[in-house]
């Protein structure tokens, strides 16, 4: 049962990455505004991190059933580790980093890197199915 839940969580994660790619491509200002909000309030900060933990754990749990298990395990552990670090990092530092990143990444940058989101999301789904 956990295996099935993990599998479909990973598939949904891949689909979410593809969806974000479409937002980056067609509504880059919205993507930039969303990036600016990361860590802006306690609720957003901890909800964002907690939601990020779900696919991280699913990647680790389902890795042995994937086409590239080592890659999935490493990626899952990196996501899990960085999420836990963000829990202990002061929220202001997280928010300041997102503001600086949004300042550097102009809307055209989001559009240019959107194909990477399509590729990444597609590879996640391909690796599972």
N, C-alpha and C positions, 0 to 999 in steps of 0.2 A: 504494500500500500504506500509506504514512504517512497519507494522507488518510482511509482507512477506519479505521485504528487510532485516529486523532484523533477521528473522528466518534463511534465507540463509546465512547471514553474520556469524551467530553463527555456522552453519553447516560447512562453509568454515574454520572458526577458528578451529573447532575440527579437520577437515581434515589436516589443517596446522600443528597442534600439532603432529598428527600422522606422517606426513611427516618429521618433525623435529626429531621424534623418530627414523625413519629409518636412517637419517643422523647421528645421535648420535651412532647408532648401527653399521653401515657399514663404515662410514667415520668419526670416532671420532676426528681425527686431524683437519678436516675441521670445525667441530662443535666448537672445541676449538679455532681455528683461528677466527671464526666468533664472538665468545664471546669476544675475545681480541679487536675486532674492535668497540664494543659498546661504543658510546660516543667519539670516536676518533677524529671526525671532527664535526664542527657545523652542516653540512648537514646530516651526519649519525645520530647524536644525535637527532636532531629535527624531522627528517623523521621517525626514529624509534619510537619516542614517539607519534607522530601524528598518525602513522599507528596503534599503540597499542590502541589509543583512540577509533578507529572504532569498534572493537569487544567489547570493554568495554561498550560503549553506546548501542550496539545491545543486549548485555546480559541483561542490565537493561530494555530496551524497550520490550524484548520478554519474560522476566521472568514470567509474569503472565500466559503465555500459556504453560509453561514447566511442567514437572512432579514434579520438586522440585523448585518451584518459589523462595522460600526464599534463597536457596543456590545460585541460579543464580543472584539474586539481590545483595546479599552480595559480591559475587565474582566480579560482574560487578562494584560495587561501590569501591571495593578495587583496581581494575585495574585502574579505572578512577582517584581515589585519588592519587595513587602512580605515575600515569602518570603526573598529574598536579604538584606534588612535584618535579618530574624530570625536568619539565619545568623551575622551579625557582632555582633548585640546579645547582651550577656551573658545566659546562660540564666536566671540569678536574676531579672533584670528581667522577662523573659517570664513566668516563673512567678509573680512577685509581681503582675503585671498580671492574670493569670488568677485568682489568689486574690481580688484586690479585686473583679474583675468577678463572680465567683461569690458573693461576699458581698452585692453590690448586687442581683443577680438572684435573687430568691426563686423557689421552684418555680412559683408562680402566674404569674410573669412569663414563664417558659418556656412555659407553657400558652397564655398570651395571644399570644405571638409565633410560636407553632408554625404558624398559618395562613400566615404570611409565608414559612416554609420550603417549605410545599406550593406556594405561588404561585411562588416563586423557582425551585424545582426543576422545576416544570411549565413555566415559561417557558423554561428552558434546554433542556428536551427539545423543546418546541414549536418553538423557534428552529432546531433541528437537523433535525428530521424533516419 
